[in-house]
Amino acid sequence: MTPVEALERVVHCLDRAHESGFKTKAFVRALDVARATPADELAERAAAGTLTDLEGIGDSSATVIQQALAGGTVAYLTELEGKTQVPLTDAGAVYRQALKGDLHLHSRWSDGGATIEAMARTAIALGHEYMVLTDHSPRLTVAHGLSVERLEQQLADVATLNHQLAPFRILTGIEVDILEDGTLDHGDDMLSRLDLVIASVHSKLRMAGKEMTERMVRAVANPHVDVLGHCTGRMIGKRDPSSFDPDYVFAACAHFHTAVEINCRPERLDPPRDLLKMAIDYGCWFSIDSDAHSTGQLEWQPLGCNRAAEVGVPLDRVINTFTADRLLAWTRGDDGDDGAE
């Protein structure tokens, strides 16, 4: 393991543990420095004990580099690998083993911390056959959302990567904002070119329940929308769920062939169990998605799998258990199932 590989894995494990404080930022900075420093220089500095003379390399990251160069165990990495594993129940494992892809993840093109290629190679290592790249749309400026022009550029990059990574497939997508009136933050022409569209509310989360219900139902009814993302918008312990009528929203999801996302981010775990059970009763489709913003967060799917198993989500209604070709047929509505039970 090279020093860069060791530092990459440290950052991966810290992200998997949802550690976003100073420690992670310090290791991300050290990784950037290690990537920019010739391997020979790193080895010479390790031998001379001058690694910390490089701005951005501290005592902890210097130790990781030295131990990686020595070819033995990287003690801190071994510790992290053991204590940052994502819990998976026996029942949840059935769902996780059935998943063939992840339908919601972000890259550096918007507010993610890794390149598209790094996310794809991690997805491959996790056993996925495909992933859907769903960076943010332009209204979410704080997340550096993608304009039409930038999305066009991303589509070209994805096409090139798909040639390099085959048979793994990067499917094209977007997490498009649901605007206040229920319209979407990209036009039909652009959305029709994508393999999968997730629609999510990111603004005005405290609007009145009637208006929020109408807003969400209008988005769910849009023929280009395939998945309703993190439907309540809650942040556990920090932000209460939005007010809306779940009967109307989930009935609309079932009717319009729009899946309800089981969002796996530990601060979201959205929808809550009671709403998840309601969506089951309405015969909805589901997707179990990491909503990852870094490579380590791609390992969060077990959190959603555990919840799906706990409330009895029908496994055959989880669309990312489909092959890529079947998923694409499903998004086109020509898979032979109208979404109702």
C-alpha positions as CSV (number, residue, x, y, z in Angstrom):
1,M,0.0,0.0,0.0
2,T,1.4,3.3,-1.0
3,P,1.2,6.4,1.2
4,V,-1.4,7.9,-1.0
5,E,-3.5,4.7,-0.9
6,A,-3.2,4.5,2.9
7,L,-4.3,8.1,3.3
8,E,-7.1,7.6,0.8
9,R,-8.3,4.7,2.9
10,V,-8.1,6.6,6.1
11,V,-10.2,9.4,4.7
12,H,-12.7,6.7,3.3
13,C,-13.1,5.2,6.8
14,L,-13.5,8.6,8.5
15,D,-16.2,9.5,6.0
16,R,-17.8,6.1,6.5
17,A,-18.0,6.9,10.2
18,H,-19.6,10.3,9.4
19,E,-16.6,12.0,11.0
20,S,-16.6,15.5,9.5
21,G,-14.6,17.5,12.0
22,F,-11.0,18.7,12.2
23,K,-9.5,15.2,12.0
24,T,-11.0,14.4,8.6
25,K,-10.2,17.8,7.2
26,A,-6.6,17.4,8.3
27,F,-6.3,14.0,6.6
28,V,-7.9,15.3,3.5
29,R,-5.3,18.1,3.4
30,A,-2.5,15.6,4.0
31,L,-3.8,13.4,1.2
32,D,-3.7,16.4,-1.2
33,V,-0.2,17.1,-0.2
34,A,0.9,13.5,-0.6
35,R,-0.6,13.3,-4.0
36,A,1.2,16.5,-5.0
37,T,4.6,15.3,-3.6
38,P,6.8,13.0,-5.7
39,A,7.0,9.5,-4.2
40,D,10.8,9.7,-4.0
41,E,10.6,12.9,-1.9
42,L,8.1,11.3,0.4
43,A,10.4,8.4,1.0
44,E,13.4,10.6,1.5
45,R,11.5,12.8,4.0
46,A,10.2,9.7,5.8
47,A,13.8,8.4,6.2
48,A,15.0,11.8,7.4
49,G,12.1,12.5,9.7
50,T,11.1,15.7,7.9
51,L,7.6,14.8,6.6
52,T,6.0,17.3,9.0
53,D,8.0,20.1,7.4
54,L,5.6,19.8,4.5
55,E,2.7,22.1,5.1
56,G,-0.4,20.0,5.7
57,I,1.4,16.9,7.0
58,G,1.0,16.5,10.8
59,D,2.2,13.9,13.2
60,S,-0.6,11.5,12.6
61,S,-0.5,11.6,8.8
62,A,3.3,11.4,8.9
63,T,3.0,8.2,10.9
64,V,0.6,6.8,8.3
65,I,3.0,7.6,5.5
66,Q,6.0,6.2,7.3
67,Q,4.2,2.9,8.1
68,A,2.9,2.6,4.6
69,L,6.4,3.0,3.2
70,A,7.7,0.4,5.6
71,G,5.3,-2.1,4.1
72,G,3.9,-3.3,7.4
73,T,0.7,-2.6,9.2
74,V,-0.6,1.0,9.2
75,A,-1.8,1.0,12.8
76,Y,-4.3,3.9,12.6
77,L,-5.9,2.5,9.5
78,T,-6.2,-0.9,11.1
79,E,-8.0,0.7,14.0
80,L,-10.3,2.7,11.8
81,E,-11.2,-0.4,9.6
82,G,-12.3,-2.2,12.8
83,K,-14.3,0.6,14.5
84,T,-16.0,2.3,11.5
85,Q,-17.9,-0.7,10.0
86,V,-21.5,0.0,9.2
87,P,-23.9,-2.3,11.2
88,L,-25.9,-4.8,9.1
89,T,-28.6,-7.0,10.6
90,D,-29.1,-10.6,9.4
91,A,-32.5,-9.5,7.9
92,G,-30.9,-6.4,6.4
93,A,-28.2,-8.5,4.8
94,V,-30.9,-10.1,2.6
95,Y,-31.7,-6.7,1.1
96,R,-28.1,-5.6,0.9
97,Q,-27.1,-8.7,-1.0
98,A,-29.9,-8.1,-3.5
99,L,-28.9,-4.5,-4.3
100,K,-27.2,-4.2,-7.7
101,G,-26.6,-0.4,-7.5
102,D,-27.0,2.9,-5.8
103,L,-29.4,5.5,-7.3
104,H,-28.4,8.6,-5.3
105,L,-24.9,9.9,-4.9
106,H,-22.9,13.0,-5.5
107,S,-19.4,13.9,-6.9
108,R,-17.1,16.9,-6.9
109,W,-19.2,18.3,-9.7
110,S,-21.7,19.6,-7.0
111,D,-21.1,19.2,-3.3
112,G,-19.4,15.8,-3.1
113,G,-15.8,15.2,-2.0
114,A,-14.7,12.7,-4.6
115,T,-14.4,12.4,-8.3
116,I,-16.9,10.5,-10.4
117,E,-14.2,7.9,-11.1
118,A,-13.4,7.5,-7.4
119,M,-17.1,7.0,-6.6
120,A,-17.4,4.5,-9.4
121,R,-14.3,2.5,-8.4
122,T,-15.6,2.3,-4.8
123,A,-19.0,1.2,-6.0
124,I,-17.3,-1.6,-8.0
125,A,-15.3,-2.7,-4.9
126,L,-18.6,-2.9,-3.0
127,G,-20.0,-5.3,-5.6
128,H,-22.3,-2.9,-7.5
129,E,-23.0,-3.4,-11.2
130,Y,-24.0,0.2,-11.7
131,M,-24.5,3.5,-10.0
132,V,-26.6,6.6,-10.8
133,L,-24.8,9.9,-10.7
134,T,-27.2,12.4,-9.2
135,D,-25.5,15.7,-8.5
136,H,-27.6,18.7,-7.6
137,S,-29.5,21.0,-9.9
138,P,-28.6,24.7,-10.3
139,R,-31.1,26.3,-7.8
140,L,-29.1,24.7,-4.9
141,T,-26.2,27.2,-5.3
142,V,-24.7,26.3,-1.9
143,A,-24.1,22.8,-3.3
144,H,-22.7,24.2,-6.6
145,G,-25.6,22.7,-8.6
146,L,-25.3,21.9,-12.2
147,S,-26.5,24.2,-14.9
148,V,-27.5,22.8,-18.3
149,E,-24.1,23.6,-19.6
150,R,-22.2,21.9,-16.8
151,L,-24.6,18.9,-16.9
152,E,-23.8,18.6,-20.6
153,Q,-20.1,18.5,-19.8
154,Q,-20.7,15.9,-17.1
155,L,-22.6,13.6,-19.6
156,A,-19.6,13.7,-21.9
157,D,-17.3,12.8,-19.0
158,V,-19.6,9.9,-17.9
159,A,-19.6,8.5,-21.5
160,T,-15.8,8.4,-21.5
161,L,-15.7,6.8,-18.0
162,N,-18.2,4.2,-19.1
163,H,-15.8,3.0,-21.8
164,Q,-13.0,2.8,-19.3
165,L,-14.9,1.0,-16.5
166,A,-17.1,-1.4,-18.5
167,P,-18.9,-3.7,-17.7
168,F,-19.7,-1.4,-14.7
169,R,-22.1,1.3,-15.8
170,I,-22.5,4.9,-14.6
171,L,-26.0,5.8,-15.3
172,T,-26.8,9.5,-15.8
173,G,-29.0,11.4,-13.5
174,I,-29.7,14.5,-11.4
175,E,-31.1,15.3,-8.0
176,V,-33.4,18.0,-9.2
177,D,-34.9,20.5,-6.8
178,I,-38.7,20.6,-6.4
179,L,-39.4,24.4,-6.6
180,E,-42.0,26.1,-4.4
181,D,-44.8,25.6,-7.0
182,G,-43.9,21.9,-7.7
183,T,-42.1,22.5,-10.9
184,L,-38.6,21.2,-11.3
185,D,-35.2,22.9,-11.5
186,H,-34.4,21.7,-15.0
187,G,-36.6,21.6,-18.1
188,D,-38.1,18.7,-19.9
189,D,-35.6,18.6,-22.6
190,M,-32.7,18.1,-20.2
191,L,-34.5,15.7,-17.9
192,S,-35.6,13.5,-20.8
193,R,-32.0,12.8,-21.7
194,L,-31.1,11.4,-18.3
195,D,-31.4,7.8,-17.2
196,L,-33.0,8.5,-13.8
197,V,-34.2,11.6,-12.0
198,I,-34.6,12.1,-8.3
199,A,-36.8,15.0,-7.2
200,S,-36.2,16.4,-3.7
201,V,-37.3,19.4,-1.6
202,H,-34.4,21.4,-0.4
203,S,-36.0,24.8,0.3
204,K,-39.0,26.3,2.1
205,L,-39.2,23.1,4.2
206,R,-41.5,24.8,6.7
207,M,-44.2,25.8,4.2
208,A,-47.8,25.0,5.2
209,G,-48.8,21.3,4.9
210,K,-51.5,21.8,2.1
211,E,-49.1,23.7,-0.1
212,M,-46.2,21.3,0.6
213,T,-48.5,18.4,-0.3
214,E,-49.5,20.0,-3.6
215,R,-45.9,20.9,-4.3
216,M,-44.7,17.3,-3.8
217,V,-47.6,15.7,-5.7
218,R,-47.1,17.9,-8.7
219,A,-43.4,16.8,-8.8
220,V,-44.2,13.2,-8.3
221,A,-46.7,13.4,-11.2
222,N,-44.0,14.7,-13.6
223,P,-43.3,12.0,-16.1
224,H,-39.6,12.6,-15.9
225,V,-39.4,12.0,-12.1
226,D,-38.5,8.4,-11.1
227,V,-37.7,8.8,-7.4
228,L,-39.0,11.0,-4.6
229,G,-35.9,11.8,-2.5
230,H,-35.8,12.1,1.3
231,C,-39.5,12.9,1.5
232,T,-39.8,14.6,4.9
233,G,-36.5,16.6,4.7
234,R,-35.9,15.9,8.4
235,M,-32.4,16.0,10.0
236,I,-32.6,13.8,13.1
237,G,-32.2,15.9,16.2
238,K,-31.8,19.1,14.2
239,R,-34.7,19.6,11.9
240,D,-38.3,18.3,12.2
241,P,-40.0,16.7,9.2
242,S,-41.9,18.9,6.8
243,S,-45.7,18.9,7.1
244,F,-47.6,17.2,4.2
245,D,-50.3,14.7,3.7
246,P,-48.6,11.4,3.2
247,D,-51.7,9.7,2.0
248,Y,-51.9,12.0,-1.0
249,V,-48.2,11.9,-1.6
250,F,-47.8,8.1,-1.4
251,A,-50.9,7.5,-3.4
252,A,-49.5,9.8,-6.1
253,C,-46.2,7.9,-6.0
254,A,-48.0,4.6,-6.5
255,H,-50.2,6.0,-9.3
256,F,-47.5,7.8,-11.2
257,H,-44.8,5.0,-10.9
258,T,-42.5,7.1,-8.8
259,A,-40.4,5.3,-6.2
260,V,-40.1,6.4,-2.6
261,E,-36.5,6.7,-1.6
262,I,-35.3,5.1,1.6
263,N,-32.5,7.5,2.3
264,C,-29.6,5.9,4.2
265,R,-27.8,9.0,5.5
266,P,-27.6,8.5,9.3
267,E,-28.8,12.0,9.9
268,R,-31.8,11.5,7.6
269,L,-33.0,7.9,7.7
270,D,-36.0,9.2,5.7
271,P,-38.8,8.4,5.6
272,P,-39.5,7.5,9.3
273,R,-40.8,4.1,10.0
274,D,-44.5,5.0,10.2
275,L,-44.4,6.7,6.8
276,L,-42.4,3.9,5.3
277,K,-45.1,1.4,6.5
278,M,-47.8,3.7,4.9
279,A,-45.9,3.8,1.6
280,I,-45.8,-0.1,1.7
281,D,-49.6,-0.1,2.2
282,Y,-50.0,2.1,-0.9
283,G,-48.0,-0.4,-3.0
284,C,-45.2,2.1,-3.7
285,W,-41.9,1.2,-5.3
286,F,-38.8,2.0,-3.3
287,S,-35.1,2.7,-3.8
288,I,-32.5,2.2,-1.0
289,D,-29.9,4.9,-1.6
290,S,-26.8,6.1,0.2
291,D,-27.1,9.8,-0.8
292,A,-23.3,9.5,-0.6
293,H,-21.1,12.6,-0.8
294,S,-17.8,10.7,-0.5
295,T,-16.5,7.2,-1.2
296,G,-16.9,6.1,2.5
297,Q,-20.5,7.1,2.5
298,L,-21.3,4.7,-0.3
299,E,-21.1,2.1,2.5
300,W,-24.2,3.5,4.2
301,Q,-26.7,1.4,2.3
302,P,-26.9,-1.2,5.1
303,L,-28.6,1.5,7.3
304,G,-31.5,1.6,4.9
305,C,-31.5,-2.1,4.3
306,N,-31.9,-2.7,8.1
307,R,-34.9,-0.4,8.2
308,A,-36.5,-1.9,5.1
309,A,-36.2,-5.3,6.6
310,E,-37.6,-4.1,9.9
311,V,-40.8,-2.7,8.5
312,G,-41.2,-5.4,5.8
313,V,-40.6,-3.5,2.5
314,P,-41.3,-6.1,-0.3
315,L,-37.9,-6.9,-1.8
316,D,-39.4,-7.2,-5.2
317,R,-40.5,-3.5,-5.0
318,V,-37.0,-2.2,-4.5
319,I,-35.9,-0.9,-7.9
320,N,-32.1,-1.0,-7.3
321,T,-32.4,-4.8,-7.0
322,F,-33.0,-4.6,-10.8
323,T,-30.3,-5.1,-13.4
324,A,-29.3,-1.8,-15.1
325,D,-31.3,-2.8,-18.2
326,R,-34.4,-3.6,-16.2
327,L,-34.0,-0.4,-14.2
328,L,-33.9,1.6,-17.4
329,A,-37.0,-0.2,-18.7
330,W,-38.7,0.6,-15.4
331,T,-37.9,4.3,-15.7
332,R,-39.3,4.3,-19.2
333,G,-42.5,2.6,-17.9
334,D,-42.1,-0.3,-20.3
335,D,-41.2,-3.1,-17.8
336,G,-44.7,-4.6,-17.8
337,D,-45.7,-3.4,-14.3
338,D,-47.8,-0.3,-13.8
339,G,-46.6,0.1,-10.2
340,A,-49.9,-0.8,-8.6
341,E,-50.6,-3.9,-6.5
